[in-house]
Amino acid sequence: MKKTTRRIAVTASATAVFSSALLGSPAQAASLSSEAAAICGSGYYVQRSSVLSDRETQGVTAFQLYNSSSKKNCAVTLKHPTSSSFYGDKTTLGAGIRAEDGSWVKDEGAYAYYAGPVYISAASKCVQFWGKTYQSGASSVWYETYTSPLGNCG
């Protein structure tokens, strides 16, 4: 229940940030990075990201973030508000993260705006992040996944 409550609260925040992006505020990439950090929580910053799909109608980006105070890693996958015709519609999204030699922690489901956040502690280990999108339109299906190499070791 706690996750559902957080998702609702952050979705309202996401709508506000993404609405301003649609009106031509700061660059979309900066807005997406800021939103990813807000979803993970206070003190998180983007370490790496990968655009899963930047085609005209289904933009999605996966993010790996870190909080140096808590020493935790976070992963989220976000739809692009200005280039995803599926923004606001529930489609399959996934976000995942794992420490070197560890198991994946994933969130995968039908989401309107983002998947995640998922968290791990990975002191003295390298980290991988993962993202997934599956969207189907009237005449097309888009399926993209990304698994990063191990990185951000420490």
The 8 nearest C-alpha neighbors of each residue, nearest first, counted from 0:
[[1, 3, 2, 4, 5, 6, 7, 8],
 [0, 2, 4, 3, 5, 6, 7, 8],
 [3, 1, 5, 4, 0, 6, 7, 116],
 [4, 2, 6, 0, 5, 1, 7, 8],
 [3, 5, 1, 7, 2, 6, 8, 0],
 [6, 4, 2, 8, 3, 7, 9, 1],
 [5, 7, 3, 9, 4, 8, 10, 2],
 [8, 6, 10, 4, 5, 9, 3, 11],
 [9, 7, 5, 11, 10, 6, 4, 12],
 [8, 10, 12, 6, 11, 7, 13, 5],
 [11, 9, 13, 7, 12, 8, 6, 14],
 [10, 12, 14, 9, 13, 8, 15, 7],
 [11, 13, 9, 15, 10, 14, 16, 8],
 [14, 12, 10, 16, 15, 11, 17, 9],
 [13, 15, 17, 11, 12, 16, 18, 10],
 [14, 16, 18, 12, 13, 17, 19, 11],
 [17, 15, 13, 19, 18, 14, 12, 20],
 [16, 18, 20, 14, 19, 15, 80, 13],
 [19, 17, 21, 15, 20, 16, 14, 22],
 [18, 20, 22, 16, 17, 21, 24, 15],
 [21, 19, 17, 24, 23, 22, 18, 27],
 [20, 22, 18, 19, 23, 81, 17, 80],
 [23, 21, 19, 20, 24, 18, 17, 25],
 [22, 24, 20, 21, 25, 19, 26, 27],
 [23, 25, 20, 19, 22, 26, 21, 27],
 [26, 24, 27, 30, 20, 23, 29, 19],
 [25, 27, 29, 28, 30, 24, 20, 23],
 [26, 28, 30, 29, 31, 20, 25, 81],
 [29, 27, 31, 30, 26, 32, 25, 33],
 [30, 28, 32, 26, 27, 31, 33, 25],
 [29, 31, 27, 33, 28, 32, 34, 26],
 [30, 32, 34, 28, 33, 29, 27, 35],
 [33, 31, 35, 29, 34, 30, 28, 36],
 [34, 32, 30, 36, 31, 35, 29, 37],
 [33, 35, 37, 31, 36, 32, 30, 38],
 [34, 36, 32, 38, 33, 37, 31, 39],
 [35, 37, 33, 39, 43, 34, 38, 44],
 [38, 36, 34, 40, 35, 39, 33, 41],
 [37, 39, 35, 36, 40, 34, 9, 116],
 [40, 38, 36, 37, 116, 73, 35, 43],
 [41, 39, 37, 38, 43, 36, 42, 35],
 [40, 42, 43, 37, 39, 36, 66, 38],
 [41, 43, 66, 40, 44, 68, 67, 36],
 [44, 42, 66, 65, 36, 41, 64, 40],
 [45, 43, 64, 65, 36, 46, 66, 42],
 [46, 44, 64, 47, 63, 32, 65, 36],
 [45, 47, 64, 63, 44, 65, 48, 151],
 [48, 46, 63, 45, 62, 64, 49, 61],
 [47, 49, 62, 61, 63, 60, 50, 46],
 [48, 50, 61, 60, 51, 62, 47, 145],
 [49, 51, 60, 52, 59, 61, 53, 48],
 [52, 50, 60, 59, 143, 49, 144, 145],
 [51, 53, 58, 59, 50, 54, 57, 143],
 [52, 54, 58, 55, 50, 57, 59, 51],
 [55, 53, 52, 56, 57, 58, 82, 83],
 [54, 56, 82, 57, 53, 58, 83, 84],
 [55, 57, 83, 84, 82, 54, 58, 85],
 [56, 58, 83, 54, 84, 55, 82, 52],
 [57, 59, 53, 83, 52, 79, 82, 78],
 [58, 60, 78, 52, 51, 77, 79, 50],
 [61, 59, 50, 51, 77, 49, 76, 62],
 [62, 60, 76, 130, 49, 48, 75, 50],
 [63, 61, 48, 75, 74, 47, 76, 64],
 [64, 62, 74, 47, 46, 73, 45, 48],
 [63, 65, 45, 73, 46, 44, 72, 43],
 [66, 64, 72, 43, 44, 71, 73, 67],
 [65, 67, 43, 42, 70, 68, 71, 69],
 [66, 68, 70, 69, 65, 71, 42, 43],
 [69, 67, 66, 70, 42, 71, 43, 65],
 [68, 70, 71, 66, 67, 42, 120, 65],
 [71, 69, 67, 66, 68, 120, 72, 65],
 [72, 70, 120, 69, 66, 119, 65, 118],
 [71, 73, 65, 119, 118, 64, 120, 66],
 [72, 74, 118, 64, 117, 63, 65, 116],
 [75, 73, 63, 117, 62, 116, 95, 94],
 [74, 76, 115, 116, 94, 62, 114, 61],
 [77, 75, 61, 114, 94, 113, 60, 130],
 [78, 76, 113, 60, 59, 112, 79, 61],
 [77, 79, 59, 112, 58, 86, 113, 80],
 [78, 80, 58, 83, 82, 81, 59, 77],
 [81, 79, 86, 82, 17, 83, 78, 21],
 [80, 82, 79, 21, 83, 20, 27, 17],
 [81, 83, 58, 56, 79, 80, 55, 57],
 [84, 82, 57, 56, 58, 85, 86, 79],
 [83, 85, 56, 86, 57, 82, 80, 81],
 [86, 84, 83, 88, 87, 57, 90, 89],
 [87, 85, 83, 88, 84, 80, 78, 112],
 [86, 88, 111, 112, 85, 89, 110, 80],
 [89, 87, 111, 85, 86, 90, 110, 112],
 [88, 90, 111, 110, 109, 87, 91, 85],
 [91, 89, 109, 110, 134, 88, 92, 111],
 [90, 92, 109, 133, 108, 132, 110, 134],
 [93, 91, 132, 131, 114, 107, 108, 109],
 [92, 94, 107, 131, 130, 114, 106, 132],
 [95, 93, 130, 75, 76, 106, 114, 115],
 [96, 94, 105, 129, 104, 128, 74, 130],
 [95, 97, 128, 104, 127, 103, 74, 129],
 [98, 96, 103, 127, 126, 102, 101, 104],
 [97, 99, 126, 101, 121, 125, 124, 100],
 [98, 100, 125, 101, 126, 124, 97, 149],
 [99, 101, 98, 102, 97, 124, 125, 126],
 [102, 100, 98, 99, 97, 103, 121, 104],
 [103, 101, 97, 104, 100, 98, 99, 96],
 [102, 104, 97, 96, 105, 95, 101, 98],
 [103, 105, 95, 96, 97, 102, 117, 106],
 [106, 104, 95, 94, 103, 107, 117, 96],
 [105, 107, 94, 115, 93, 114, 95, 117],
 [106, 108, 93, 92, 105, 94, 114, 91],
 [107, 109, 91, 92, 110, 93, 106, 114],
 [108, 110, 91, 90, 89, 92, 111, 107],
 [111, 109, 89, 90, 112, 113, 108, 91],
 [110, 112, 89, 87, 88, 86, 90, 113],
 [113, 111, 78, 110, 87, 77, 86, 114],
 [114, 112, 77, 76, 110, 78, 111, 115],
 [115, 113, 76, 93, 94, 92, 75, 106],
 [116, 114, 75, 117, 106, 94, 74, 113],
 [115, 117, 75, 74, 39, 73, 114, 118],
 [116, 118, 115, 74, 73, 105, 95, 104],
 [117, 119, 73, 72, 71, 116, 74, 120],
 [120, 118, 72, 71, 121, 73, 97, 117],
 [121, 119, 71, 72, 122, 70, 118, 98],
 [120, 122, 124, 98, 119, 123, 71, 126],
 [121, 123, 124, 120, 153, 70, 71, 152],
 [122, 124, 153, 121, 152, 125, 98, 99],
 [125, 123, 152, 121, 122, 153, 99, 98],
 [124, 126, 152, 150, 99, 149, 151, 98],
 [125, 127, 98, 149, 150, 97, 99, 151],
 [128, 126, 149, 147, 97, 96, 148, 98],
 [127, 129, 96, 147, 95, 146, 63, 97],
 [130, 128, 146, 95, 145, 94, 96, 147],
 [131, 129, 94, 61, 145, 93, 144, 76],
 [132, 130, 144, 93, 92, 143, 145, 94],
 [131, 133, 92, 143, 142, 91, 144, 93],
 [132, 134, 142, 91, 141, 90, 92, 143],
 [135, 133, 141, 90, 140, 132, 142, 91],
 [134, 136, 140, 139, 141, 133, 137, 138],
 [135, 137, 139, 138, 140, 134, 141, 85],
 [136, 138, 139, 135, 140, 134, 141, 84],
 [137, 139, 136, 140, 135, 141, 134, 56],
 [140, 138, 136, 135, 137, 141, 134, 142],
 [139, 141, 135, 134, 136, 142, 138, 133],
 [142, 140, 134, 133, 135, 143, 139, 132],
 [141, 143, 133, 132, 134, 140, 144, 131],
 [142, 144, 132, 131, 51, 141, 133, 52],
 [145, 143, 131, 130, 51, 132, 146, 142],
 [144, 146, 130, 129, 147, 51, 131, 143],
 [147, 145, 129, 128, 148, 130, 144, 127],
 [148, 146, 127, 128, 129, 149, 145, 150],
 [147, 149, 127, 150, 146, 128, 126, 125],
 [150, 148, 127, 126, 125, 147, 99, 151],
 [149, 151, 125, 152, 126, 148, 127, 147],
 [152, 150, 125, 126, 153, 149, 46, 124],
 [153, 151, 125, 124, 150, 126, 123, 149],
 [152, 123, 124, 122, 125, 151, 121, 150]]
